[in-house]
Amino acid sequence: MSQIKDDQHVQVAINSDADSALFESSRLGTEVRQAELRVTNPLNAEVQKDKLGQESISVYVSLDDMDDFAIAWCKHRKLQKYLGGPVGNEWGSPDCPY
């Protein structure tokens, strides 16, 4: 999992097939930041509309890819202290390469 920066996106993780990636993105000229999950070949995808007209999207990725994305996201956002994990240069911390 690597980290690449450009004007609008920080790549947090990419799966081994390079068909799914997790980014932190921002809108140009604003402070709005968001998570973006791009899936090129999902295992399955659904778009649904409920009785009130609300739409939802479900995209299915492998459990291994989701695990890798979750770990990379927590390290990227430095969330270990909220998950009971290390906060310094320790095993599993953002500063640790493993």
C-alpha positions in Angstrom: 0.0 0.0 0.0 1.6 3.2 -1.1 0.8 6.9 -0.7 0.8 9.2 -3.8 -0.2 12.9 -3.6 -1.5 15.2 -6.3 -3.6 18.4 -6.3 -6.9 16.8 -5.2 -6.1 13.3 -4.0 -3.9 11.4 -1.6 -3.8 7.7 -2.4 -4.0 5.9 0.9 -4.1 2.3 -0.5 -4.4 0.3 -3.7 -5.1 -3.4 -3.9 -2.7 -6.0 -5.5 -4.7 -6.1 -8.8 -4.7 -2.3 -9.0 -8.4 -2.2 -9.7 -9.5 -0.8 -6.3 -8.0 2.2 -4.5 -8.7 4.3 -1.4 -8.1 8.1 -1.5 -8.4 11.1 0.7 -9.7 13.8 -1.6 -10.6 17.4 -1.4 -12.6 19.8 -3.6 -10.6 22.5 -5.2 -11.0 25.9 -3.4 -12.7 24.4 -0.3 -11.7 22.8 2.9 -14.0 19.8 2.3 -12.2 16.5 2.7 -13.6 13.1 2.0 -12.8 9.5 1.6 -13.1 8.1 -1.9 -13.2 4.4 -2.8 -12.6 3.6 -6.5 -13.5 0.1 -7.6 -13.0 -0.8 -11.2 -14.1 -4.4 -11.2 -16.3 -4.9 -8.1 -17.3 -8.4 -7.1 -20.9 -7.0 -7.3 -22.6 -3.6 -7.3 -26.2 -2.4 -6.7 -28.0 0.9 -6.9 -31.3 1.0 -5.0 -34.0 3.5 -4.5 -36.3 3.3 -1.4 -40.0 4.3 -1.2 -39.1 7.9 -0.4 -36.8 8.1 -3.4 -33.5 8.0 -1.5 -30.8 6.3 -3.5 -28.1 4.0 -2.1 -25.1 2.4 -3.7 -23.5 -0.9 -2.6 -20.1 -1.9 -3.9 -18.6 -5.3 -3.0 -14.9 -5.8 -2.6 -13.0 -8.8 -1.2 -12.6 -9.1 2.6 -8.8 -9.0 2.2 -8.9 -5.7 0.2 -11.3 -4.2 2.8 -9.0 -5.3 5.6 -6.0 -3.7 3.8 -7.9 -0.5 3.1 -9.1 -0.2 6.8 -5.6 -0.7 8.2 -4.1 1.8 5.7 -6.9 4.3 6.5 -6.4 4.1 10.2 -2.7 4.6 9.8 -3.2 7.5 7.3 -5.6 9.2 9.7 -3.5 8.3 12.8 -6.5 6.7 14.5 -4.5 4.1 16.5 -5.1 5.8 19.8 -8.9 5.6 19.3 -8.5 1.8 18.6 -6.3 1.0 21.5 -3.2 0.7 19.4 0.2 2.3 19.5 0.7 6.0 19.0 4.4 6.4 18.6 7.0 4.7 16.4 5.8 1.3 17.5 4.6 -1.8 15.6 1.3 -0.9 13.8 1.7 2.8 14.2 1.7 5.2 11.2 5.4 5.7 11.6 6.1 1.9 11.4 6.4 0.5 7.9 4.8 -2.8 8.9 
